[in-house]
Amino acid sequence: MYSSTVTSKILKQKPNSSLGVYNRTQGSLEFNSTFVVKNRNFNRQYAHLYAERLMKMRTRLTQAARSRWGDKFPHRHLHNLKSDERCIVIGTLFKHMEFQPSILKEVSEEHNLMPQPIKSRYTDAGDKLIMEDELQRIILLGELTCQRNVTGVIVAVMGFEPEDKKGKFQVEDYCFQELPVQIERPQLHCNKYVLFVSGLEFGSREQRCFQMQMLADVICGQLGADDQIEASADICHVIIAGNSLSESTQDRDSITKAKYLSKKSSAGSVEAIKSLDDFLLQLVSSVDVTLIPGQFDPSNYTLPQQPLHPCMLPQAAEYNTFHCQTNPCQLSVDNIRILGTSGQPVEDILRYSEIGHSLEALEKTLEWGHLAPTAPDTLGCFPFVDEDPFILSECPHVYFAGCQPEFSQKIYNGAAGQEVLLLTIPRFCQTGTAVLVNLKNLEAYPISFYGHFPLSDVKSEN
């Protein structure tokens, strides 16, 4: 067993005579409150959010355009375009999609029309890409591919409006904002791991109780040989990235039922949240844990999702090592910046584009400079007026998306020397897999809980 000094409330246990005693690796922890909504006012129009996004990113796009094309071409607004003049225009992309879900099409049966087919991806060869600024719209032709972009992206395009094709802009080249400045990554002299896991899905029929208990035992040093327990002690932080509760706990029918029909029944989420609290209690007694809400967790639906209330998790909330955070979440461990979401922006991008993989969609959000470009068009979002918190203002060292089908990773290198580890965290309920990231060298390792514990292998590689 090992002892930890992260909190005075950790229970001291007598170590096994055959094992050593290991101290939990420590890491300074800092959270960013960018995504905390302080003034919840829904009496607003989303046009303010789009206007704020364009205004804030226009300056950055102007710099990116100057770096790419110099001062050879004038900058124009759409209403000032001159026929056949090559120029640079900055605006917001809008995709006209025939198969995009619409409330008007959902009630089409009233007009004796064919109902809209159910699709997992709403793209079509006839989709059109349109750019808009504060005053006008124009259809884009040429180099900017419609199927590889989504609504809400801010872009600078270079081209011209043909004399014989008024209302259309021929794109010859384009660029997105430059990746923001990244603070220098601290050089650590020892292994220090952050463990990512998502999609625990308590309350699901497919809930992997045995694998989850193994996960807790490995983190807490209750399982494995001496070298494995020593490696477990190097885990300084655990991030649970969304969907800790299952979709089956969101019983929509019970909400609309008459009260007398559900008088002696309890919601499915009640037992699930108790099980989650018991699971978290094992972790927080030994290591810092950050809990991020997901699509099916008891938080608000629109982004940014606010932290789960501590009263729902009374046992874990007693510990100062337990941290309920927002989705998206931004934190620092030993000044190493970690940023990520529970996966909703990535999943929405995949639905409305021909981008084929979660990791590629995650990389695109980094290139676009925006965490959730499809919000509020097809992704629920709070109606901000004076800010758009999803604009990427600082380059992280680790950028993740939770609740994805599989684990994948990539090192993204920026033009100014930025180095970002991109991670997709698989659903634990479906894969039994968590992810370890070594903050010393930004190497990531999947851990699959099916009879083999690779922690000792990970330590030996370093």
Secondary structure as GFF3:
##gff-version 3
##sequence-region A 1 462
A	DSSP	beta_strand	29	31	.	.	.	ID=ss1
A	DSSP	alpha_helix	47	69	.	.	.	ID=ss2
A	DSSP	beta_strand	75	76	.	.	.	ID=ss3
A	DSSP	three_ten_helix	78	80	.	.	.	ID=ss4
A	DSSP	beta_strand	87	96	.	.	.	ID=ss5
A	DSSP	alpha_helix	103	106	.	.	.	ID=ss6
A	DSSP	three_ten_helix	108	111	.	.	.	ID=ss7
A	DSSP	beta_strand	128	132	.	.	.	ID=ss8
A	DSSP	beta_strand	137	142	.	.	.	ID=ss9
A	DSSP	three_ten_helix	146	148	.	.	.	ID=ss10
A	DSSP	beta_strand	154	160	.	.	.	ID=ss11
A	DSSP	beta_strand	168	175	.	.	.	ID=ss12
A	DSSP	beta_strand	193	197	.	.	.	ID=ss13
A	DSSP	alpha_helix	209	219	.	.	.	ID=ss14
A	DSSP	alpha_helix	226	232	.	.	.	ID=ss15
A	DSSP	beta_strand	235	241	.	.	.	ID=ss16
A	DSSP	three_ten_helix	247	249	.	.	.	ID=ss17
A	DSSP	alpha_helix	252	256	.	.	.	ID=ss18
A	DSSP	three_ten_helix	259	262	.	.	.	ID=ss19
A	DSSP	alpha_helix	268	284	.	.	.	ID=ss20
A	DSSP	beta_strand	288	292	.	.	.	ID=ss21
A	DSSP	three_ten_helix	310	312	.	.	.	ID=ss22
A	DSSP	three_ten_helix	316	318	.	.	.	ID=ss23
A	DSSP	beta_strand	322	324	.	.	.	ID=ss24
A	DSSP	beta_strand	329	333	.	.	.	ID=ss25
A	DSSP	beta_strand	336	341	.	.	.	ID=ss26
A	DSSP	alpha_helix	344	351	.	.	.	ID=ss27
A	DSSP	alpha_helix	358	368	.	.	.	ID=ss28
A	DSSP	beta_strand	398	404	.	.	.	ID=ss29
A	DSSP	beta_strand	408	413	.	.	.	ID=ss30
A	DSSP	beta_strand	419	426	.	.	.	ID=ss31
A	DSSP	alpha_helix	428	431	.	.	.	ID=ss32
A	DSSP	beta_strand	433	438	.	.	.	ID=ss33
A	DSSP	beta_strand	443	448	.	.	.	ID=ss34
A	DSSP	alpha_helix	455	461	.	.	.	ID=ss35
###
